[in-house]
Amino acid sequence: MNTFKSIARAALIVAALGTASVATAAEPVVAADKTAVSAPVQSRDGLNRRVRIHNNTGWTMLRFYASDSRVTSWEEDMLGRGTLAAGSSIMMNIDDGSGACLYDFKAEFTNGQVLTRFNVNVCQIADYYYTR
């Protein structure tokens, strides 16, 4: 009976260690994937902050940033690992949970151009167009 308990205990410990090492190994991959980590933060005022970003420049958009106009630094690239091809559009949820409506936009393109626009009211617009 003691041998059986020892074997069962050893099997549980090995199983627990195996699960822990798998979870630890998988953790950085999940953390690096911006789309799979957690539910998006939403402001509680019920205002829609979803904006369709249109790229009508003729160049691929490499990065897109939208930061609350009250802060002085740019948030992370909202395109993540992706890009936005010329002639394409993408729906973005600009809501960072702060309740802000005014955001600064910055887009970087394959031709090296950086276009910045300040105080865009995302509570009042549904579309934003980047053009030449």
Beta strands, then each sheet from edge to edge (+ up, - down):
strand 1: 50-56
strand 2: 61-68
strand 3: 89-93
strand 4: 102-109
strand 5: 114-121
strand 6: 127-131
sheet 1: 3+ 1- 6-
sheet 2: 2+ 4- 5+
end
